[in-house]
C-alpha cells in the first residue's frame, strides 16, 4: 500500500503562499478531505494550496461590507461620556431612527417618450417628479439618446428643463440630502438650482447663486446660509460628484465625494421644496447637467454616512453616461 497526495489543479491560477524548508522554497498546502483507500490498498489524501486573496477581490468585499440598502430605517447610535465625583465616569448610549423621505435613482421608474422624460418615481414612499410640458422635459441622457434604466436625467437650462413634485416635501429639524450630479457650466459654474419651491423665490438650495459663493440654502428673503467659493465661481471636486448636505441642529455640513469641504451656521426653520432644477418662478436660469441620484432622509447621519455614500456611488457606477 502506498500513500498518494493530490493537490487541486484549480488552485494553479491563484497566488500561492510559500515557506522555506531546509533552504528550499515550498508551497504551503492544507488538507481538505480525509484519506480514503482504493481497491488496491492505496491511501489518498486531498490537499489544497494556501492562497492569497487578490487585491481586486478584497476591494469588492470591502465595497459590499461598506454599503447599505437605502430603502431601510437606519439606527444611529451616539455615546456620551460624563464624569462626576459622585458617579465617576458614566457612558450613556442613545439611539435614534432615521427614515428615507424620497429616493430618486437613474435606474428606477424613469418614464420617457422618444427620450423626453415626463415622470420619475421615487423608489421609497409615493413621491413622483413630473413634467407635462414637452418643451421643458429633461432628456434621457444628452439629447435624449440614452437608454432607460442606464442613463442619467439630463437637464438643459437652455430649454428651461425642470421637474415638479406631485406633493411638496417639508424637512424639519435634522436632515441629510444626497445628490449625484454632473454639473455643466455655461460657460462657468453658477446657478445650479437643485431644489426650489414654485410659489417662493426665496426658498431654495442652489450652487453658485452669486460670485465667490458655492452652496446656498435659503429659507426666506432674510434667512439663508452659504459657503464661500475658493475662487469667483464654484469648482466641483470632480466632473461627476456625490454631494452630501446635512443639517444637525444649527450647523450645515457639505461633503463632496465623501469628504467634508465646509460647514456653516444655519437656521433651524423648516425647508420645503416641490421642484428639482428650478428656483421659484424664475424662468431665466435652470440647473444644467445630469442628475443620477437625489434622496432625502429625515435625520443627521454619522455612523451610517459612509456606508450610504458608498452605496450611492456603487449604484452610479452601473450607469452609462451619454
C-alpha positions as CSV (number, residue, x, y, z in Angstrom):
1,X,0.0,0.0,0.0
2,X,1.2,3.5,-0.7
3,X,0.0,7.0,0.3
4,X,-0.9,9.3,-2.6
5,X,-1.2,13.1,-2.0
6,X,-3.1,15.2,-4.6
7,X,-3.3,19.0,-4.8
8,X,-6.3,20.6,-6.5
9,X,-5.3,21.8,-10.0
10,X,-7.9,24.5,-9.9
11,X,-5.7,26.4,-7.5
12,X,-2.9,26.8,-10.0
13,X,-4.3,30.1,-11.3
14,X,-4.3,31.7,-7.8
15,X,-1.4,33.3,-5.9
16,X,0.1,30.7,-3.5
17,X,1.8,31.1,-0.2
18,X,5.4,29.7,0.1
19,X,7.7,28.9,3.0
20,X,11.3,27.8,3.2
21,X,12.1,24.3,4.4
22,X,15.8,23.4,4.7
23,X,16.6,26.2,2.3
24,X,14.0,25.1,-0.3
25,X,11.1,27.3,-1.3
26,X,8.0,25.2,-0.8
27,X,4.3,25.8,-1.4
28,X,2.1,25.7,1.7
29,X,-0.9,23.3,1.5
30,X,-3.6,22.2,3.8
31,X,-5.8,19.0,4.0
32,X,-9.3,19.4,2.6
33,X,-10.5,15.8,3.0
34,X,-9.8,12.7,4.9
35,X,-7.9,9.9,3.2
36,X,-9.6,7.0,1.6
37,X,-8.3,3.6,0.4
38,X,-8.9,2.2,-3.1
39,X,-9.3,-1.5,-4.0
40,X,-5.6,-1.9,-4.4
41,X,-5.0,-0.6,-0.9
42,X,-3.6,2.8,-1.9
43,X,-4.5,5.6,0.5
44,X,-5.4,9.0,-1.0
45,X,-5.2,12.4,0.7
46,X,-6.6,15.7,-0.9
47,X,-4.8,19.0,-0.2
48,X,-5.4,22.5,-1.4
49,X,-2.9,25.3,-1.9
50,X,-3.0,28.1,0.7
51,X,-3.7,31.2,-1.4
52,X,-3.6,35.0,-1.1
53,X,-6.8,36.8,-1.9
54,X,-6.4,39.2,-4.8
55,X,-6.5,42.9,-4.2
56,X,-9.4,43.3,-6.6
57,X,-11.5,40.7,-4.7
58,X,-10.6,42.3,-1.3
59,X,-11.8,45.7,-2.7
60,X,-15.0,44.1,-3.9
61,X,-15.6,42.5,-0.5
62,X,-14.8,45.8,1.3
63,X,-17.3,47.6,-1.0
64,X,-20.0,45.2,-0.2
65,X,-19.3,45.4,3.5
66,X,-19.4,49.2,3.4
67,X,-22.7,49.6,1.5
68,X,-26.2,49.8,2.8
69,X,-29.8,49.4,1.5
70,X,-31.1,53.0,1.2
71,X,-34.7,51.9,1.5
72,X,-34.2,51.0,5.1
73,X,-34.8,52.5,8.5
74,X,-31.3,53.4,9.9
75,X,-30.3,53.4,13.5
76,X,-27.8,56.0,14.7
77,X,-26.1,55.4,18.0
78,X,-24.3,58.1,20.0
79,X,-22.3,57.7,23.1
80,X,-22.0,60.4,25.7
81,X,-19.4,60.2,28.5
82,X,-19.7,62.2,31.7
83,X,-17.5,62.2,34.8
84,X,-18.7,63.4,38.2
85,X,-17.3,63.0,41.7
86,X,-20.4,61.1,42.8
87,X,-20.8,58.6,39.9
88,X,-17.3,58.6,38.3
89,X,-17.2,58.1,34.6
90,X,-20.5,57.1,33.0
91,X,-21.1,56.4,29.3
92,X,-24.7,56.7,28.0
93,X,-25.7,55.4,24.6
94,X,-28.7,56.9,22.9
95,X,-30.3,55.7,19.6
96,X,-32.5,57.3,17.0
97,X,-34.2,56.1,13.9
98,X,-33.7,57.8,10.5
99,X,-36.1,57.2,7.7
100,X,-35.9,57.9,3.9
101,X,-38.2,60.6,2.7
102,X,-37.7,60.1,-1.0
103,X,-35.1,58.3,-3.2
104,X,-34.8,59.1,-6.9
105,X,-32.3,57.0,-8.8
106,X,-31.5,57.0,-12.5
107,X,-32.4,53.3,-12.8
108,X,-35.8,53.3,-11.2
109,X,-39.0,54.1,-13.0
110,X,-38.0,56.9,-15.4
111,X,-40.7,57.3,-18.0
112,X,-39.9,58.9,-21.3
113,X,-41.2,59.4,-24.8
114,X,-38.6,59.4,-27.5
115,X,-36.0,60.3,-24.9
116,X,-38.0,63.1,-23.3
117,X,-38.6,62.4,-19.6
118,X,-42.1,63.0,-18.3
119,X,-42.1,61.2,-15.0
120,X,-39.6,60.0,-12.4
121,X,-40.9,57.9,-9.5
122,X,-39.2,57.6,-6.1
123,X,-38.2,54.1,-5.0
124,X,-39.3,54.9,-1.5
125,X,-42.7,56.4,-0.5
126,X,-45.0,57.7,-3.1
127,X,-43.2,60.9,-4.3
128,X,-43.3,61.5,-8.1
129,X,-41.5,64.1,-10.2
130,X,-43.3,65.1,-13.4
131,X,-43.1,67.5,-16.3
132,X,-46.1,67.6,-18.6
133,X,-44.9,70.5,-20.8
134,X,-42.9,68.8,-23.6
135,X,-40.7,71.8,-24.2
136,X,-39.5,71.7,-20.5
137,X,-38.9,68.0,-20.2
138,X,-35.4,66.9,-19.3
139,X,-34.0,64.2,-21.5
140,X,-32.7,60.6,-21.1
141,X,-29.1,61.4,-21.4
142,X,-27.9,64.3,-23.5
143,X,-30.1,65.0,-26.5
144,X,-32.4,62.1,-25.5
145,X,-30.1,59.5,-26.8
146,X,-29.8,57.5,-23.6
147,X,-31.5,54.3,-22.5
148,X,-34.0,53.9,-19.7
149,X,-32.5,52.3,-16.6
150,X,-28.9,53.0,-17.7
151,X,-28.7,56.7,-18.3
152,X,-28.9,59.8,-16.0
153,X,-31.5,62.5,-16.4
154,X,-30.1,65.5,-18.3
155,X,-31.5,69.0,-17.6
156,X,-30.8,71.6,-20.2
157,X,-31.1,75.2,-18.9
158,X,-31.4,76.5,-22.5
159,X,-34.6,74.5,-22.8
160,X,-35.8,75.5,-19.3
161,X,-35.8,71.9,-18.1
162,X,-37.1,71.1,-14.6
163,X,-39.5,68.7,-12.8
164,X,-42.1,69.2,-10.2
165,X,-43.2,67.0,-7.2
166,X,-46.7,65.8,-7.1
167,X,-46.7,66.9,-3.4
168,X,-44.3,69.2,-1.7
169,X,-41.8,67.8,0.8
170,X,-41.0,69.6,4.1
171,X,-38.0,68.7,6.2
172,X,-37.9,69.7,9.8
173,X,-35.1,69.5,12.2
174,X,-32.0,67.5,11.2
175,X,-31.8,66.1,7.7
176,X,-29.5,64.6,5.1
177,X,-29.7,65.1,1.3
178,X,-27.7,63.3,-1.3
179,X,-27.2,64.4,-4.9
180,X,-25.1,62.6,-7.5
181,X,-24.7,65.0,-10.4
182,X,-22.6,66.1,-13.4
183,X,-22.9,69.9,-13.4
184,X,-22.1,71.5,-16.7
185,X,-21.2,75.2,-16.6
186,X,-22.4,77.5,-19.4
187,X,-19.6,78.5,-19.5
188,X,-18.9,79.0,-15.8
189,X,-20.3,77.1,-12.8
190,X,-23.2,79.1,-11.4
191,X,-26.9,78.9,-11.0
192,X,-27.1,75.2,-10.4
193,X,-30.6,75.2,-9.0
194,X,-31.1,71.9,-7.2
195,X,-34.3,72.4,-5.2
196,X,-36.9,75.1,-5.2
197,X,-40.5,76.0,-4.2
198,X,-42.8,77.0,-7.1
199,X,-44.5,79.9,-5.2
200,X,-41.5,81.2,-3.3
201,X,-38.3,82.6,-5.0
202,X,-36.6,82.8,-1.6
203,X,-36.8,79.1,-0.5
204,X,-34.2,77.0,-2.4
205,X,-31.0,75.0,-2.4
206,X,-28.6,76.1,-5.1
207,X,-24.9,76.3,-6.1
208,X,-23.3,79.4,-7.4
209,X,-26.1,81.9,-6.9
210,X,-23.5,84.7,-7.0
211,X,-19.8,85.3,-7.3
212,X,-17.5,83.9,-4.6
213,X,-20.3,81.7,-3.4
214,X,-20.8,77.9,-3.7
215,X,-23.6,76.2,-1.8
216,X,-26.6,78.2,-0.6
217,X,-29.6,77.1,1.4
218,X,-32.3,79.8,1.7
219,X,-35.5,79.8,3.8
220,X,-36.8,83.3,3.1
221,X,-35.7,86.7,2.0
222,X,-33.7,87.3,5.1
223,X,-32.7,83.9,6.3
224,X,-30.1,81.9,4.4
225,X,-26.7,80.2,4.8
226,X,-24.0,80.0,2.1
227,X,-20.5,78.7,1.7
228,X,-17.7,80.7,0.2
229,X,-16.2,79.6,-3.1
230,X,-12.4,79.3,-3.3
231,X,-12.5,81.4,-6.5
232,X,-15.0,83.6,-8.2
233,X,-17.0,80.5,-9.3
234,X,-17.5,77.2,-7.6
235,X,-15.1,74.4,-8.7
236,X,-16.5,70.9,-8.1
237,X,-14.2,68.2,-6.8
238,X,-14.6,66.1,-9.9
239,X,-16.5,66.2,-13.2
240,X,-19.2,63.9,-11.7
241,X,-19.6,64.1,-7.9
242,X,-21.6,63.0,-4.9
243,X,-22.8,65.9,-2.9
244,X,-24.0,65.3,0.7
245,X,-25.8,68.1,2.5
246,X,-26.6,67.7,6.2
247,X,-28.2,69.8,8.9
248,X,-27.5,69.0,12.5
249,X,-29.1,71.4,14.9
250,X,-28.0,74.8,13.6
251,X,-24.9,73.6,11.6
252,X,-25.0,72.9,7.9
253,X,-22.3,70.4,6.6
254,X,-21.4,69.9,3.0
255,X,-19.4,67.0,1.6
256,X,-18.2,66.2,-1.9
257,X,-17.3,62.7,-2.8
258,X,-17.2,61.6,0.8
259,X,-15.0,64.5,2.1
260,X,-16.3,67.4,4.2
261,X,-15.5,70.6,2.4
262,X,-17.0,73.1,4.8
263,X,-19.7,73.9,7.4
264,X,-21.6,77.0,8.4
265,X,-24.3,78.1,10.8
266,X,-27.8,77.6,9.6
267,X,-31.4,78.3,10.6
268,X,-33.5,75.5,12.2
269,X,-36.5,76.6,10.2
270,X,-38.5,74.1,8.1
271,X,-37.4,73.7,4.5
272,X,-40.0,73.0,1.8
273,X,-39.4,72.2,-1.8
274,X,-41.5,70.9,-4.7
275,X,-39.2,71.5,-7.7
276,X,-36.0,70.0,-9.0
277,X,-33.9,72.1,-11.3
278,X,-35.8,75.4,-10.8
279,X,-35.8,78.2,-8.3
280,X,-39.4,79.5,-7.6
281,X,-41.0,81.1,-10.6
282,X,-37.7,82.3,-12.1
283,X,-37.7,81.4,-15.8
284,X,-34.2,82.8,-16.7
285,X,-31.8,80.1,-15.5
286,X,-32.2,76.4,-14.5
287,X,-30.0,73.5,-13.4
288,X,-27.7,72.5,-16.2
289,X,-26.3,69.0,-16.3
290,X,-27.1,65.4,-15.4
291,X,-28.8,64.1,-12.2
292,X,-28.1,60.5,-11.4
293,X,-29.4,60.4,-7.9
294,X,-31.3,62.5,-5.4
295,X,-32.5,61.5,-1.9
296,X,-33.6,63.0,1.4
297,X,-33.6,61.4,4.9
298,X,-35.2,62.8,8.0
299,X,-32.1,62.9,10.2
300,X,-28.4,63.6,10.5
301,X,-26.2,60.6,9.6
302,X,-23.0,60.0,11.4
303,X,-22.4,56.2,11.9
304,X,-24.1,55.2,8.7
305,X,-23.0,58.1,6.5
306,X,-20.0,56.4,4.7
307,X,-22.0,53.2,4.0
308,X,-24.8,55.2,2.4
309,X,-22.4,57.3,0.3
310,X,-20.6,54.1,-0.8
311,X,-24.0,52.6,-1.8
312,X,-24.9,55.6,-3.9
313,X,-21.5,55.6,-5.7
314,X,-21.8,51.9,-6.3
315,X,-25.2,52.2,-7.9
316,X,-24.0,55.1,-10.1
317,X,-21.1,53.0,-11.4
318,X,-23.7,51.0,-13.3
319,X,-24.8,54.0,-15.2
320,X,-23.9,54.6,-18.8
321,X,-23.2,58.3,-19.4
322,X,-24.5,59.8,-22.6
